[in-house]
Amino acid sequence: MNIKIASRNSALALWQTYHIRDLLEARGHSVEIITMKTKGDVILDTPLAKIGGKGLFTKELENAMLDGRADIAVHSLKDVPTTFPDGLKLACVCSREDINDAMLSMNFKCFDELPNGARVGTTSLRRRMQLLALRPDLEIISLRGNVNSRIAKLKDGEFDAIILAMAGINRLDLSKEVNYVSVLNTIAAMGQGALGIEAVDRADILEAIEFLNDEKSVIETTIERAFVHRLNGGCQAPIGVSARLDGDKIFVRAILGTPDGKEILKDERVFNKAEYKEAGEILADEFINQGAKELLAKAEQIASQIWAIK
């Protein structure tokens, strides 16, 4: 059948879309690609958390599906809200890339080598929180734009280091662009490293793409997304959660707190594989009992103060 894919037109988004196109064509389907910019692509001078709202990188793609211009959209799953408009659904989660955050630098081999007061580029409140918890001396500076423009700023000396997802670095072969890439021991965002296929809720489309599902990735990201959904945290909230399926056990790490890194809730749990549909909510409820929702409300206040002085 002919399948129309809605895609952002950034280098990483197109890599992801072409990857899915190739898999679909190998199954005998024909594919059309419709590219567009999203709100998150257009507004580049403002941190995502300050823009607010959900679906900064997905809404325009969803509109294309809802009005019949597209059948599916390929997303970085970490950018996908946990709720969907009527008529659309998260149809597939593909096999996962490296889920880690990484530090890129021209002069420093690893995080521990960063000098006092080093300028580190990231707009993610989750990354900011964890980096400042480890190193309160760092100057964390908002960094927006596509991956190439971010690396250009690093090379121009605007930053001592920048933080990106390892998945994007691998997919676009970016390690050759800088002198040093080192994996960080941070807890990733929900769904990081996975591609999510959002689709119109139509039986023929869902059947055609079902083969793209990867059981391990589905189980892990179901837990991560349920955890964030229960906490009512958006894609930009300072929440990290990482589930890892190993045999019949699932190891889950989670963290949330204030963007200045001064107040943090962090925990680890092991669940049986059979519990994966409930595990995210179970862990979230434990965090809520420890004051997670109040801490996230405080985090939102602190974030608005941070962006107000930028």
Buried (B, 14 or more C-beta within 10 A) or exposed (E): EEBBBBBBBBBBBBBBBBBBBEBBEEEEBEBEBBBBEBBBBEBEEBBBBBEEEBBBBBBBBBBBBBEEBBBBBBBBBBBBBBEBBEEBBBBBBBBBBBBBBBBBBBBBEBBEBBEEEBBBBBBBBBBBBBBBBEBEEBEBBBBBBBBEEBBEBBBEEBBBBBBBBBBBBBBBEBBEBBEBBBBBEBBBBBBBBBBBBBBBEBEEBBEBBEEBBBEBBBBBBBBBBBBBBBBEBBBBBBBBBBBBBEEEEBBBBBBBBBBBBEBBBBEEBEBEBEEBEEBBBBBBBBBBEEEBBEBBEBBBEBBEEBBEEE
